[in-house]
Amino acid sequence: MMAARSPAADWRDALPPLRGRLTSDAPLAPYTWFRVGGPADLLFRPADEADLIAFLTALPPEVPVTVIGAGSNLLVRDGGIPGAVIRLGPGFAAITRTESGFEVGAGALDLTVSRHAEAESLGGLEFLSGIPGTIGGAVRMNAGAFGREIKDVIGSVRVLDRAGQVHRLEAAALGLSYRRSSLPEDMIVLSAALAASPDRPEAVALRMDQIRIAREEAQPQRSRTGGSTFANPPGESAWKLIDGAGCRGLTRGGARVSEKHCNFLINLGEATAAEIEDLGEEVRRRVFETSGIDLHWEIRRIGVRA
């Protein structure tokens, strides 16, 4: 089932010439780590900021806009996504040295940023090597790993509003808390100022290597998964609650709770987005039944159920 066309069905045909890539009825599964989900009415991969601004200013205001990054923490539902989906690519991945660290484009991979810091003899960003995804997504959800999170290193962020206006917001205005921010949904993260401090490259490399080893030992690295499924409740570990509810290895169609780390859901190969989401909801139900704790999704679920 394809996504329902958004209002004014001819809006796609009325867009001006753009330098980026426009694809109608674009399959989105290839852009997510789960490899599931329906199409977008329109997928736009802008060439750069000017191209993105031109697109937004020409887009009818009633057409919804959704931004995706690396697709690592994302579940696109089987009915697809109405409206315009924007995927920020190489034109948004610049990493520029500043006095206090780096100005990093929203499309830059978290791992790439940590490696860049190592090459520049700067420490404090090693934790990013343990977060699959891009800086834009990391800012929006205040991503974290191994004891640190974005709010510990961010100074400010550049964002683009629906009217095509660029704003610089200081960290205090972002409302960063555990796995969330207060950024309005219609604001697109363009870049972020991240702080780093001088350090020996070998010391930075050692910490990154320790993070890599810890992830390989504890997480299903080579599976079709979306990373950590549920946020840790205060004072609790989500995986322990899931394990305690007897959900390790639980399946629903082609989806399974990882036996290696049960806060990960896995597409065994032929799962639908509905099977993955329904499995997650069954896990939530069983955890609440056994512990009284309501798990909250960390994975971003978007689109229409088929």
N, C-alpha and C positions, 0 to 999 in steps of 0.2 A: 504493500500500500504506500503510495507516494504522499508526501506532505501536501496538505491542503494549500492551494494558492492563496496568498495574502490579498488584502483589499486592492482594488484597481489592478486587475490581472495583467494589464499591459504595461505595468511600471517598468518591467525589465527592458522593454523595447524602447523606452523613452530616455534611457540613460545616455549621457554624452560620451564621446570617445575617451577612453581611459588607457593609461599605459600598462596597467596591471592586467591580470588574467581573469576574465569573467566566464563562468561556466553555469549554464542553466541546468536544473534538475541534476545537480552534482551529487554522486554517491559520496557519503561522508565516512563510511566504515574504514576505508584505507587510511584515513587521517586520525584514527583512534587506536590506542594500544589494544583495546578489546577486539577490534576488527568487526564491530557490529554497528547497526543503525541504518536508518533510511536516508534519503537524499535531502539536500537543501534546495529550496526554490532557486536560489542563486548563490554561488560561491564566488567570492571576490578575493583575489590575492593581490593587494596593492603593491605597486612598485616602490613607493616611498610615502612619506608623510603627505607631501603635496598631492599625490594621487589619491590617497585616502580621504583627504579633505574635500577634493573635487567630487568624489563619489558620495560622501555624506551630504554635502550641500545640494546635490542633485536628487537625492533620494526622497521620495514623498514621505512626509512625516508619519503617515499611518503604517508604513512598512516596518515591521520589527527587525532589529539588528542583533545578531549574536556573534560574539567574537570567540574564536578558538585558537589554541596555541599548538603545543606538541601532541595534544590528545591523550596524555598519559594519565590524567585524573578525571576522565570524561566518559560518560555513558550517553551516547546518542540513541534515543528511542527509535523503534522500528518504523514509526510513521514519518520520520524525518523532521526537518525544521522549516516552518513557514518563514518567508521573508528572506532577508539577506544574511548570509554567514560570511564573516570576514576572517581570513587566516593571515596573520602577520608572518612574513618570511624574511629572507636575507636583507631586504631593505630596512628592516627594523632590528637588526642584530648587531649594530655597532657597539664596541666597547672602547670607551675613551678614558684615558687617565686624567684624573683631577688631583687637586692638592690633597684631598682627604681620602681618595680611593678611585672610584670609577663612575662614569655616567654610562649606564647599560641599557641598550635598546630592549624593548619588551619582547622581541622575538629571539633574543639570545638564549641559548640553552643554559640552564643552571650549571651543568657540568663544565661547559666551555668557559663560563665566568670564573669558576674556581681554578681551572687550569691556567687561565690568563693571569689571575692574581699570583699564582705560583711562579709563572715566568717573569713577573714584574717584582719578585721578592716581597710580596705583600701577603699577610696572613689575616685570618678572621673570616674568610669566606669559604673555608674548606667544607663546611656543612652543606653547601650548595651541591657538592659532588654526590651527596646522598639523596638528592631530590630530583626525580625525573620530571622534566617539564621546562618551561620557559620562565623568564623573569616576570613577564606580564602576569602569568597565572600565579606565580609565587607571591607577587604583591597583592593580588586580589584576594587570595585566601590566606595570606600571612603564613606561607608554607614554612615548615621547619623540619629539622632532623638532627639527631645526635646532640641534643641539648641547646641548640640555637634555632632562631627563626628570623624571618625577614625584619621584623620590628626591631631586632637588636642591631641591625646594620644600616637601615634605610634612613636617609636624611630628608629626601623629598622625592616627588614623583611628578612627571609631566603627563597630563591627561588631555584627551580630546573629547569635547562634548558633541552631542548630536547635531548642533548647529555648525560644527566645524571650527570651533574656537579652542585654542590651546591654553591650558592653565598649568601653573606650577603650584602644587600643593605640598605643604610641609608635612612631615611625618605625623605630627600631632593631629592633623586634620583627617587622617585616614581611618581613625577608629580601629586600629589593629588590635585584635585579641586572638585567642586561641583558634586558629584555622578560619579566620574571617576578617573582613574589613567592612567599613561603612561606605565604601565607594559606590555611588549610584550605578545601577546596571547599565545605564546608557552612556557611561563614561568609558573611554577606551584608554588603557595604559599605553603610553608611547615609550617612556624610558624612566629609569629610576637612578637616583644618586645613592650609591652604596659606599659605606665607609670600610676601609681596610688599613692595616698598620704594617710598618716594615717588619720583615721576618726573614729568616734564612730559608732559601728555597728547599733545602733538604728537609727542614723541619716541617714545612708546609706539605711537601710531598709525602712525608711519613704519615701525617695525620690523614691525608686523603687516602693513602693506601690502607690505613686501618679502617676507615669508613667503607671502602670498597670490599674488604675482606668480611667485615661484619654483615654487610648487605648480602653478599654471596652465600654466607653461611646460614642466614636466617630467613631470606626471602626467596620466592619463586622467580628467579631472574629471567628465565627463558620461556616463560609462559605468556599467554595472551591475558593480561591482567590490567587493572587500572590502579595499581598501587594500594595503599591503605584504604580500606573501604569505609570504616567508621572512625570518627574522632574518639580519642580516649576520654571517657567521662572523668570528672574531677576525682583525683586520688585512685583511679582505676586504670587497668589496661584492657582495651577492647578485646584483644586476642584471648586474654585469660577468661573474660566473661563468655566469649563465644565458645571456647574450649569447654568451659564448665557447663555450658548448656547442651553439650553433646553435638555440636555442629561441625566439628572437624571432619572433612571429607563428605559432608552433606551435598547432595546433587539435586538439580532441578533441570530436566532436559539435558542440554549440552553444557550446563554451567555447574561448577563445583566450588565448594569452599576448600581452599588450599590445605593440604595435609601438612605442608612444611611450615606455613604461617597462616593461621586461620582467620586473620583479618584481611586476607586477600581472596577475592573471588576470581575464578579462572574460566575462560572460555576454552573448553576442551577441543574446539575445532568447528562445531556447527551450532553453537548456541545462538539464540536470538537475544536482543536487548531485553525483551520482556522476561525471558528465563533468568537472565542475570539479575535484573531488578527484583523479580519475584523471589528469587533465592535470598537476596539481601533482606527483603522484608520478612521472610520466614525466619532468618537468623535473628532479626530484631525482635520478632514475636517470641521466639524461644528464650532469648536472653531476658526479656522483660518478665516472662513467665517464671523463670528460675531465680532471678536476682532482683526484680523490681526496678531495674535500671533501663532507661530508654536510650538506646544508641542513636546517634545522629550521623547521617551520611556525611562522609568527607568527600566522596566522589561526587562530582557535579553531574546531575542527571538533567538532560535537556531534550526538548522536542516533544513529539506527539506519539502516544501509544497507538500502535496499529489496531 
